[in-house]
């Protein structure tokens, strides 16, 4: 007869017992959890404000993007959307509009000066 020495396999394989089913306790309902705050208008205002500044030299993109971003940012502020994003969208949109208007005025002044000096002829 062989004896089982600790660390060695038993002479006769022992039948494995089935694992106990793993039942998890049901999750407790999340009472009082904060509702997800909508932030679509604030994000859109922020994106359009950034686009308005990036494309300020292309006035036909900058001014409409800035106006829409300005309007959506103000609506987002009034609806209680994330204040930081909405306010940043309003500020960036306004800056983009102002820069685009300033560039239009500067370019018009340069063209007018060139026409007055005879460098450019208008036919």
Backbone torsions as a table, in degrees:
resi	resn	phi	psi	omega
1	UNK	NA	136.8	178.6
2	UNK	-98.4	144.1	179.5
3	UNK	-102.6	150.3	178.0
4	UNK	-84.2	118.6	177.4
5	UNK	-94.9	140.0	179.4
6	UNK	-57.3	135.2	179.7
7	UNK	96.0	-12.8	178.2
8	UNK	-102.2	158.2	177.6
9	UNK	-71.4	143.5	176.4
10	UNK	-66.6	152.4	-177.9
11	UNK	-63.7	-39.1	179.6
12	UNK	-108.9	123.4	-179.5
13	UNK	-62.4	135.3	179.0
14	UNK	-85.3	138.0	177.2
15	UNK	-68.5	137.3	179.8
16	UNK	-78.1	141.2	177.7
17	UNK	-88.1	143.0	179.6
18	UNK	-64.9	143.4	179.5
19	UNK	-68.6	143.8	178.7
20	UNK	-68.7	139.7	179.8
21	UNK	-63.2	138.7	-178.1
22	UNK	-91.0	96.4	177.1
23	UNK	-97.5	126.7	178.1
24	UNK	-96.5	146.8	177.0
25	UNK	-68.0	143.3	179.6
26	UNK	-63.5	143.6	-179.4
27	UNK	-70.1	141.9	178.7
28	UNK	-73.9	142.3	178.5
29	UNK	-65.4	146.0	-176.7
30	UNK	-88.3	82.0	177.5
31	UNK	-77.3	138.7	177.0
32	UNK	78.3	10.3	178.5
33	UNK	-70.9	143.1	-178.6
34	UNK	-69.3	136.6	177.3
35	UNK	-72.5	150.5	179.3
36	UNK	-70.0	125.2	-177.1
37	UNK	-83.4	126.6	177.6
38	UNK	-67.1	140.6	-178.5
39	UNK	-141.6	23.9	-177.3
40	UNK	-64.9	-43.7	-179.0
41	UNK	-67.8	-38.2	-180.0
42	UNK	-66.1	-42.6	179.0
43	UNK	-65.5	-42.4	179.6
44	UNK	-64.3	-41.3	177.8
45	UNK	-62.1	-40.3	179.2
46	UNK	-64.6	-45.5	180.0
47	UNK	-64.1	-43.1	179.7
48	UNK	-69.2	-32.5	175.4
49	UNK	-65.2	-42.0	176.8
50	UNK	-64.4	-43.7	179.2
51	UNK	-63.8	-35.6	179.3
52	UNK	-64.1	-37.3	178.7
53	UNK	-76.1	-41.8	-178.1
54	UNK	-63.6	-39.8	-177.7
55	UNK	-101.9	30.5	-177.0
56	UNK	-64.4	-23.4	178.5
57	UNK	-80.4	-12.6	175.4
58	UNK	-108.3	89.0	-168.8
59	UNK	-62.9	-30.9	-177.9
60	UNK	-73.4	-9.8	171.6
61	UNK	-102.1	-43.1	-172.8
62	UNK	-66.3	-47.5	-175.4
63	UNK	-67.7	-47.9	177.0
64	UNK	-63.1	-40.6	178.3
65	UNK	-63.2	-39.3	179.2
66	UNK	-66.6	-41.5	-179.8
67	UNK	-65.2	-46.5	179.5
68	UNK	-64.8	-41.2	177.7
69	UNK	-63.6	-38.3	177.9
70	UNK	-63.8	-46.6	-179.4
71	UNK	-64.9	-46.7	-179.4
72	UNK	-65.5	-35.6	177.5
73	UNK	-64.8	-41.9	178.8
74	UNK	-66.8	-42.3	177.3
75	UNK	-63.2	-41.2	178.2
76	UNK	-62.4	-38.4	177.0
77	UNK	-64.6	-40.9	-178.9
78	UNK	-71.2	-28.5	-179.7
79	UNK	-87.7	1.2	176.4
80	UNK	79.8	24.2	176.5
81	UNK	-75.6	171.7	-175.7
82	UNK	-50.3	118.3	-172.0
83	UNK	-62.7	-40.1	-177.2
84	UNK	-62.9	-47.2	-178.9
85	UNK	-67.7	-43.4	-178.2
86	UNK	-65.4	-44.1	-179.4
87	UNK	-66.8	-39.7	176.8
88	UNK	-64.2	-39.2	176.6
89	UNK	-62.9	-41.2	178.1
90	UNK	-63.3	-47.2	-177.5
91	UNK	-64.7	-47.0	-179.5
92	UNK	-64.6	-38.1	178.4
93	UNK	-64.5	-44.0	179.5
94	UNK	-63.9	-42.2	178.7
95	UNK	-64.0	-41.6	178.6
96	UNK	-62.6	-40.6	178.1
97	UNK	-64.5	-46.3	-178.5
98	UNK	-62.5	-44.7	179.7
99	UNK	-63.2	-41.4	179.7
100	UNK	-63.3	-41.6	179.4
101	UNK	-66.1	-41.7	177.7
102	UNK	-62.0	-42.1	178.7
103	UNK	-64.8	-37.1	177.4
104	UNK	-63.3	-44.2	-179.8
105	UNK	-64.3	-43.5	-179.3
106	UNK	-64.2	-44.1	-180.0
107	UNK	-65.7	-40.4	177.8
108	UNK	-63.5	-39.3	178.6
109	UNK	-66.2	-40.1	178.8
110	UNK	-65.0	-43.5	179.2
111	UNK	-65.7	-41.4	178.8
112	UNK	-63.8	-40.7	178.0
113	UNK	-65.8	-38.0	178.8
114	UNK	-67.3	-37.5	178.4
115	UNK	-68.2	-42.5	-178.9
116	UNK	-65.2	-32.1	-179.6
117	UNK	-85.3	-3.5	178.2
118	UNK	83.6	9.3	179.3
119	UNK	-73.1	-27.5	-179.2
120	UNK	-127.6	133.4	177.2
121	UNK	-105.1	138.9	178.5
122	UNK	-103.5	122.4	-178.5
123	UNK	-107.0	NA	NA
